[in-house]
Amino acid sequence: MHPDPLLSLGLTTALRQQQGINVRLAADGSDQLRADVVVTNYEHGLRLASMDDADHGRVLVITLQDREQEVRVALEAGVHGYLLVGCRVEEVLEGIRALARGQRYMCTAVAQRIADSMARKSLTSRESEVLELLAGGHCNKEIARHLDIALGTAKAHVKGIMSKLEASSRTQAVSIAVTRGLVRDLGGGPAIPSSLET
């Protein structure tokens, strides 16, 4: 069910050559595909994973979305497998077979990113709100006013964020946060679905 026509064609061709794998295509990008494993993109994967009807099968996404928060959102939504565009056909096959056995599957790069994130201190919900405002270019006074907190409290949150992100400046903290997907990409990229929005 991957909407990218070239990727879909390549996957279909490669998978049809494998024994034990029957390939069916969703008509016109419809979500009405019934299968053991559905291979799709990030957006379709999130939509399928959030549906109450589990008849569509286990969801394997193949995507360019590789930031920590994007992966976490997908896994928390119920996506079972996560691969990056450009992965080897063997990884796709491993992923499909793992999902068909009831397991989860992530490519090495994604698994490493999640493992790294587990070793880091996570931000509190208030720190996430402050970080979002920080990324929007707001100074400490504006952050304090917007969140209705004392200026000293806003400064303490900024200091805590910089410590947890191991950043030496506010700019570096925002850069790290954007790279990890903890805030929306300010460069015009698509917004990341998260609970960080205020």
Sine and cosine of phi, psi and omega as CSV:
sin_phi,cos_phi,sin_psi,cos_psi,sin_omega,cos_omega
0.00,0.00,0.45,0.89,-0.02,-1.00
-0.98,0.18,0.81,-0.59,-0.09,-1.00
-0.96,0.27,-0.29,0.96,0.04,-1.00
-0.96,0.28,0.91,-0.42,-0.13,-0.99
-0.89,0.47,-0.63,0.78,0.00,-1.00
-0.93,0.36,-0.69,0.72,0.03,-1.00
-0.90,0.43,-0.67,0.74,0.02,-1.00
-0.88,0.48,-0.70,0.71,0.02,-1.00
-0.89,0.45,-0.71,0.70,0.01,-1.00
-0.88,0.47,-0.70,0.71,0.02,-1.00
-0.89,0.45,-0.73,0.69,-0.01,-1.00
-0.85,0.52,-0.73,0.68,-0.01,-1.00
-0.88,0.47,-0.72,0.69,-0.03,-1.00
-0.92,0.39,-0.67,0.75,-0.06,-1.00
-0.96,0.29,-0.54,0.84,0.00,-1.00
-0.93,0.37,-0.27,0.96,0.02,-1.00
-1.00,0.07,-0.07,1.00,-0.07,-1.00
-0.99,-0.13,0.69,-0.72,0.06,-1.00
-0.95,0.31,0.61,-0.80,0.07,-1.00
0.99,0.12,0.03,1.00,0.03,-1.00
-0.86,-0.52,0.87,-0.49,0.07,-1.00
-0.97,-0.22,0.79,-0.62,-0.08,-1.00
-0.96,-0.27,0.76,-0.65,0.13,-0.99
-0.78,-0.62,0.59,-0.81,0.00,-1.00
-0.97,-0.25,0.63,-0.78,0.10,-1.00
-0.97,0.25,0.74,-0.67,-0.02,-1.00
-0.96,0.28,0.82,-0.58,0.09,-1.00
0.81,0.59,0.58,0.81,0.03,-1.00
0.94,0.33,0.26,0.97,-0.01,-1.00
-0.90,0.43,0.54,-0.84,0.06,-1.00
-1.00,0.06,0.20,0.98,-0.09,-1.00
-1.00,-0.03,0.40,0.92,0.01,-1.00
-0.98,0.18,0.77,-0.64,0.07,-1.00
-0.95,-0.31,0.86,-0.51,-0.06,-1.00
-0.36,-0.93,0.23,-0.97,0.10,-1.00
-0.95,0.32,-0.65,0.76,-0.01,-1.00
-0.70,-0.71,0.75,-0.66,0.06,-1.00
-0.94,-0.34,0.82,-0.57,0.05,-1.00
-0.98,-0.19,0.83,-0.55,-0.10,-1.00
-0.47,-0.88,-0.13,-0.99,0.03,-1.00
-1.00,-0.09,-0.03,-1.00,-0.09,-1.00
-0.87,0.49,-0.78,0.62,-0.08,-1.00
-0.90,0.44,-0.74,0.68,0.04,-1.00
-0.89,0.46,-0.63,0.78,0.00,-1.00
-0.87,0.50,-0.70,0.71,0.04,-1.00
-0.89,0.46,-0.67,0.74,-0.01,-1.00
-0.90,0.43,-0.72,0.69,0.01,-1.00
-0.90,0.44,-0.69,0.72,-0.05,-1.00
-0.90,0.44,-0.49,0.87,-0.04,-1.00
-1.00,0.09,-0.16,0.99,-0.01,-1.00
-0.96,0.28,0.60,-0.80,0.04,-1.00
-0.93,0.37,-0.53,0.84,-0.04,-1.00
-0.97,0.24,0.94,-0.35,-0.05,-1.00
-1.00,-0.01,0.13,0.99,-0.03,-1.00
-0.91,0.41,-0.28,0.96,-0.03,-1.00
-0.95,0.32,-0.25,0.97,0.02,-1.00
0.99,-0.13,-0.05,-1.00,-0.01,-1.00
-0.99,0.17,0.58,-0.82,-0.18,-0.98
-0.97,-0.26,0.82,-0.57,0.09,-1.00
-0.90,-0.44,0.88,-0.47,0.03,-1.00
-0.99,-0.16,0.59,-0.81,0.14,-0.99
-0.84,-0.55,0.89,-0.46,-0.23,-0.97
-0.51,-0.86,0.26,-0.97,0.16,-0.99
-1.00,0.03,-0.24,0.97,-0.05,-1.00
-0.93,0.36,0.96,-0.28,-0.11,-0.99
-0.84,-0.54,0.14,0.99,-0.03,-1.00
-0.99,0.12,0.47,-0.88,-0.08,-1.00
-0.77,0.64,-0.76,0.65,-0.07,-1.00
-0.92,0.40,-0.61,0.79,0.02,-1.00
-0.89,0.45,-0.68,0.73,0.02,-1.00
-0.90,0.43,-0.72,0.69,-0.01,-1.00
-0.86,0.50,-0.69,0.73,0.01,-1.00
-0.86,0.51,-0.70,0.72,-0.01,-1.00
-0.90,0.43,-0.73,0.68,-0.03,-1.00
-0.91,0.42,-0.66,0.75,0.02,-1.00
-0.92,0.38,-0.47,0.88,0.03,-1.00
-0.96,0.27,-0.31,0.95,0.02,-1.00
0.90,-0.43,0.15,0.99,0.09,-1.00
-0.92,0.39,0.68,-0.73,-0.10,-1.00
-0.99,-0.11,-0.46,0.89,-0.03,-1.00
-0.66,-0.75,0.54,-0.84,-0.10,-1.00
-0.62,-0.78,0.90,-0.43,0.03,-1.00
-0.81,-0.58,0.43,-0.90,0.04,-1.00
-0.98,-0.18,0.58,-0.81,0.07,-1.00
-0.83,0.56,0.70,-0.71,-0.04,-1.00
0.98,-0.18,-0.04,1.00,0.03,-1.00
-0.94,0.35,0.28,-0.96,0.01,-1.00
-0.97,0.26,0.45,-0.89,0.04,-1.00
-0.85,0.52,-0.58,0.81,0.00,-1.00
-0.87,0.49,-0.58,0.81,0.04,-1.00
-0.93,0.37,-0.63,0.78,0.05,-1.00
-0.88,0.48,-0.71,0.70,0.02,-1.00
-0.88,0.47,-0.70,0.71,0.04,-1.00
-0.86,0.51,-0.69,0.72,0.00,-1.00
-0.89,0.46,-0.73,0.69,0.00,-1.00
-0.88,0.48,-0.71,0.70,-0.02,-1.00
-0.92,0.39,-0.62,0.78,0.04,-1.00
-0.89,0.45,-0.72,0.70,0.01,-1.00
-0.90,0.44,-0.63,0.77,0.02,-1.00
-0.89,0.46,-0.47,0.88,0.05,-1.00
-1.00,0.08,0.00,1.00,0.01,-1.00
1.00,0.00,0.19,0.98,0.00,-1.00
-0.99,-0.13,0.11,-0.99,0.13,-0.99
-0.98,-0.21,0.33,-0.94,0.01,-1.00
-0.50,-0.86,0.72,-0.69,0.11,-0.99
-0.71,-0.70,0.58,-0.81,0.09,-1.00
-0.92,0.39,0.29,-0.96,-0.09,-1.00
-0.85,0.53,-0.69,0.73,-0.03,-1.00
-0.88,0.48,-0.67,0.74,0.00,-1.00
-0.94,0.34,-0.69,0.72,0.02,-1.00
-0.87,0.50,-0.66,0.75,0.02,-1.00
-0.90,0.43,-0.65,0.76,0.00,-1.00
-0.89,0.45,-0.67,0.74,0.02,-1.00
-0.93,0.37,-0.66,0.75,0.03,-1.00
-0.88,0.48,-0.68,0.73,0.04,-1.00
-0.88,0.48,-0.66,0.75,-0.03,-1.00
-0.92,0.39,-0.50,0.87,0.01,-1.00
-0.93,0.38,-0.45,0.89,-0.03,-1.00
-0.99,0.12,-0.19,0.98,-0.02,-1.00
-0.99,-0.10,0.46,-0.89,0.10,-1.00
-0.94,0.33,0.72,-0.70,0.00,-1.00
-1.00,0.03,0.41,-0.91,0.01,-1.00
-0.99,0.17,0.55,-0.83,0.12,-0.99
-0.96,0.29,0.23,-0.97,0.01,-1.00
-0.89,0.45,-0.60,0.80,0.03,-1.00
-0.93,0.38,-0.66,0.75,0.05,-1.00
-0.89,0.46,-0.58,0.82,0.05,-1.00
-0.90,0.43,-0.64,0.77,0.05,-1.00
-0.90,0.43,-0.69,0.72,0.01,-1.00
-0.90,0.44,-0.67,0.74,0.00,-1.00
-0.88,0.48,-0.65,0.76,0.03,-1.00
-0.87,0.49,-0.68,0.74,0.03,-1.00
-0.94,0.35,-0.62,0.78,0.06,-1.00
-0.86,0.51,-0.69,0.73,0.02,-1.00
-0.91,0.42,-0.45,0.89,0.04,-1.00
-0.99,0.15,0.05,1.00,0.07,-1.00
1.00,0.04,0.24,0.97,-0.04,-1.00
-0.98,0.17,0.62,-0.79,0.06,-1.00
-0.99,0.12,0.13,-0.99,-0.04,-1.00
-0.85,0.52,-0.65,0.76,0.01,-1.00
-0.88,0.47,-0.69,0.72,0.00,-1.00
-0.92,0.40,-0.63,0.77,0.04,-1.00
-0.88,0.47,-0.73,0.68,0.00,-1.00
-0.86,0.50,-0.71,0.71,-0.01,-1.00
-0.91,0.42,-0.71,0.70,-0.04,-1.00
-0.89,0.46,-0.64,0.77,-0.04,-1.00
-1.00,-0.07,0.01,1.00,0.00,-1.00
0.83,0.56,0.77,0.63,0.05,-1.00
-0.79,-0.62,0.26,-0.97,0.01,-1.00
-0.93,0.36,0.47,-0.88,0.01,-1.00
-0.85,0.53,-0.66,0.75,0.02,-1.00
-0.88,0.47,-0.59,0.81,0.04,-1.00
-0.92,0.39,-0.67,0.75,0.05,-1.00
-0.88,0.48,-0.69,0.72,0.03,-1.00
-0.88,0.47,-0.65,0.76,0.01,-1.00
-0.89,0.45,-0.64,0.77,0.02,-1.00
-0.91,0.42,-0.68,0.73,0.02,-1.00
-0.88,0.47,-0.68,0.73,0.02,-1.00
-0.89,0.46,-0.68,0.73,0.04,-1.00
-0.89,0.46,-0.65,0.76,0.03,-1.00
-0.89,0.46,-0.73,0.68,-0.03,-1.00
-0.89,0.46,-0.62,0.78,0.03,-1.00
-0.91,0.42,-0.75,0.66,-0.04,-1.00
-0.91,0.41,-0.55,0.84,0.01,-1.00
-1.00,0.01,-0.03,1.00,-0.01,-1.00
0.82,0.58,0.74,0.67,-0.02,-1.00
-0.95,-0.31,0.56,-0.83,0.00,-1.00
-0.99,-0.13,-0.12,0.99,0.03,-1.00
-0.51,-0.86,0.27,-0.96,0.03,-1.00
-0.88,0.47,-0.66,0.75,0.00,-1.00
-0.88,0.48,-0.69,0.72,0.02,-1.00
-0.91,0.41,-0.61,0.79,0.04,-1.00
-0.87,0.50,-0.70,0.72,0.02,-1.00
-0.91,0.41,-0.66,0.75,0.02,-1.00
-0.87,0.49,-0.71,0.70,0.04,-1.00
-0.89,0.46,-0.69,0.72,-0.02,-1.00
-0.88,0.47,-0.66,0.75,0.03,-1.00
-0.91,0.41,-0.69,0.72,0.01,-1.00
-0.86,0.50,-0.65,0.76,-0.01,-1.00
-0.99,0.14,-0.17,0.98,0.01,-1.00
0.99,0.13,0.35,0.94,-0.01,-1.00
-0.98,0.18,-0.32,0.95,0.10,-0.99
-0.71,-0.70,0.27,-0.96,0.02,-1.00
-0.90,0.45,0.59,-0.81,0.05,-1.00
-0.93,0.36,0.89,-0.46,-0.06,-1.00
-0.99,0.15,-0.02,1.00,-0.04,-1.00
-1.00,0.04,0.27,0.96,0.05,-1.00
0.99,-0.10,0.05,1.00,0.03,-1.00
-0.96,0.29,0.11,-0.99,0.00,-1.00
-0.93,0.37,0.56,-0.83,0.04,-1.00
-0.93,0.38,0.56,-0.83,0.01,-1.00
-1.00,-0.01,0.78,-0.62,0.04,-1.00
-0.93,0.38,0.88,-0.47,-0.01,-1.00
-0.38,-0.93,0.09,-1.00,0.03,-1.00
-1.00,-0.04,0.24,0.97,-0.06,-1.00
-0.99,0.14,-0.25,0.97,-0.07,-1.00
-0.94,0.35,0.64,-0.77,-0.03,-1.00
-0.95,-0.32,0.00,0.00,0.00,0.00
